[in-house]
Amino acid sequence: MQKNRQPKDVTFASSPVLQSRMSIWRSKLLVITITLAFMGLVARAFWIAGPGNSFYIAQGEKRYEHAIVMPGVRGKIEDRDGRVLATSLPMRTIWAVPAEVPDDLSDSAVQKASKLLDIPVKELRTKLIGEKKFVYVKRQVSPEIGKQVEALGIPGVYESSEYKRFYPEGEVAAHVVGFTNVEDKGQEGMELGEDSLLEGKAGVRRVIKDRIGRTIQDLDDSSPPRDGKDIRLTLDTRVQYIAYEALKNALERTGAKAAMAVVIDAKSGQVLALASLPTYNPNDRAHLTGEQLRNRVFTDVFEPGSILKPFTMALALDLHRLTPTTLIDTGPGRYVFEGATISDDSANGVLTAAGVIQKSSNIGMTKVSTMLRAEEMWDMFTEIGLGQQPKLGFPGAVSGRLRPYKSWRRIEQATMAYGYGISASLFQLARAYTIFANDGVLVPISIIKPDTPVQPEGVRVIDPHTAAEMRQMLAGVVDTGGTATTAQVAGYSIGGKTGTAYKAGAHGYDHSKYRASFVGIAPLSAPRLVIAVSVDEPKASQHFGGQAAGPAFAEIASQALPLLGIRPDLPVRPGVILAAPTSDTPPDDKAASHG
């Protein structure tokens, strides 16, 4: 009889198959590692489902949601009557995502795009296969070209809307309007000065696109673009063109380096024209230089010379130190004062105060300066805006130079009386002459037209009676025997003052270089316009203010006055031959160098 055998208990470790050959500490390490990995996965899952959820949603949305930028339209710039000076035209931008462009892109597609965009094939292919996530292929192409490029269906190549600035008046109004860059940001002129007002704000259109770039749904969180504001200038395009043509003629006639002009409505203080040559075409700036870019009316300062004499004379009249008939002995044309020789162009002998202005006598003005204190002259020059930056909102306008009166020597005060030792821009001088047109009141100047007509409140500088006396003196400058008979305008009474000044060089005054200027008022019986013209470095035979700048003034005034509806105040006398202008010769270098 066979015995029943009881099974033996076998331990796990005793089985040769199940027996572990791993040491106990390694086993524990493995268990701990697996446990930690599991806990890490749990933590990661918690993060993805909880705090980090928005990140992953955003990453997912990037795969199918796209933001299309919709640029705001930059505001227009218009002249006083609504004529467009700057506007934005719709254009297209061609851009690409190189990562989406296939490596086996056909040569045919590249060549067609190259021809349409006027980009060499090699350069275009380099852009399309680069490592960048985004690249501009070409900006500001016409909508027609944009559609043709889009029709090629090149994967990874897209187009979007933008705008290009266009300037209908071109080089005529370039220095006033300025221009923008490719990003539509103002760079010069009013485009820069009023950039914050003109620029629009881009909007965003959020859409869902499929894998081949087609828009299949618009999302609700889009924001519309905001267009910039239009601005209307006080500029009159017609008067601007007249001034521009007059300067072109002046350059041809005198062979000068540059010329500039400003026309101001003396009653309202509104600027009607600002012209400067050389100029440039803001629609084509490929060869733009700094000489072309400067708006010389604001940026160029110079010693005004005899243009400043009426202000010194007006101060003496206003303080009752003399009258228009006071006699002043100018002698034989040379006068030694404080060790310096002051000279006139000719021996004028005894002149009245009015005659000193008509003949532009430096000696006469030197003697007038001895009747005035330095502080009184400084106050006068400061009140008319010299030495101060014009508050016009125009970028680049300079303040000029007017030293504190306490540092003036007597000879310096004398030379300042006839326009040396002090510097100003043509705009500052034109504005200063409005006191003679406005019965002694200096009105604020504006270049942006107000929405509603407002009569500006000015500051009284001289008495109305003094202003009337000065207008009579300025009329003598244009009349026979004066220095600016070339500034006469048929049918209109004119008054003004010439200025001819040496240009300062590295070693004193350069006797071969001049600044010839004329500032005039028209018509004198009921002053309306102040017109200032300055010609930089006219040739020697045409270097006097009456020769170089006077005719340009007459050309502007003769056309602008009737154009603006200003009636003639004098009978027209046909066949009158104007006398040749006498000169307003600059002083000797010795005297001028003290100023």
TAHUQUI-V446118 format. One line per field, one symbol per residue. phi: phi as a letter, one per 30 degrees, with the letter a starting at -180 (. if undefined). burial: 1 if it has 24 or more other C-alpha atoms within 12 Angstrom, else 0. A space follows every 50 residues. Layout:
phi: ???
burial: ???
This chain:
phi: .dddcddddcdedddddcddcddddddddddddddddddddddddddddc eddddddddddddbcbccdcddddddcbddcjddcabccdbbccbbcedc dddcedddddddddddchbeedddddddcdcddbaddachcdeddedddd ddideicbbbdabbdbbedhddcedddiaccddicdcbhdeddceddddc cdcbccbccddciddcaccdcdbddcddddbcddeceddedddddddedd dddciddaaaabbbdddciddcabbbbdbacddbcdbdbdddddddeccc caddidedeeddddddddchdabecedbdcidjbbcbhicccbcdbdcid bdeddddddhdddddddddddcdeddddddddddjdibdeccicdjdcci bbdeddcdcddddddddcjcibbadddddddddddddchjcccdcbbcdd dbebddcccdcbdedddddddddddddddejdcbddcdbejbdbbabdab bdcdcdbjdcdcbbccbabbbbdddbebccbcbbbchddedbcdedddce ddedddddcdddddicddcbddcdidcdddddccdddeedddddc
burial: 00000000000000000000000000000000000000000000000000 00000000000001111101111111111100011111111111111101 10000000110111011000000110111000001111111110110111 01011111111111111111111111111100011111111111101111 11001111000000000000000000010111111111111111111111 10110111111111111111111111111111100000000111111111 11111111111111111100011100011110111110011111100100 11111111111111111111111101111111111111110101111111 11100001011111111111111111111111111111111111111110 00000001011110111111111111111011111111111111111111 11110000101011111111111111111111111111100111111111 111111111110000101000000000000111111111111111
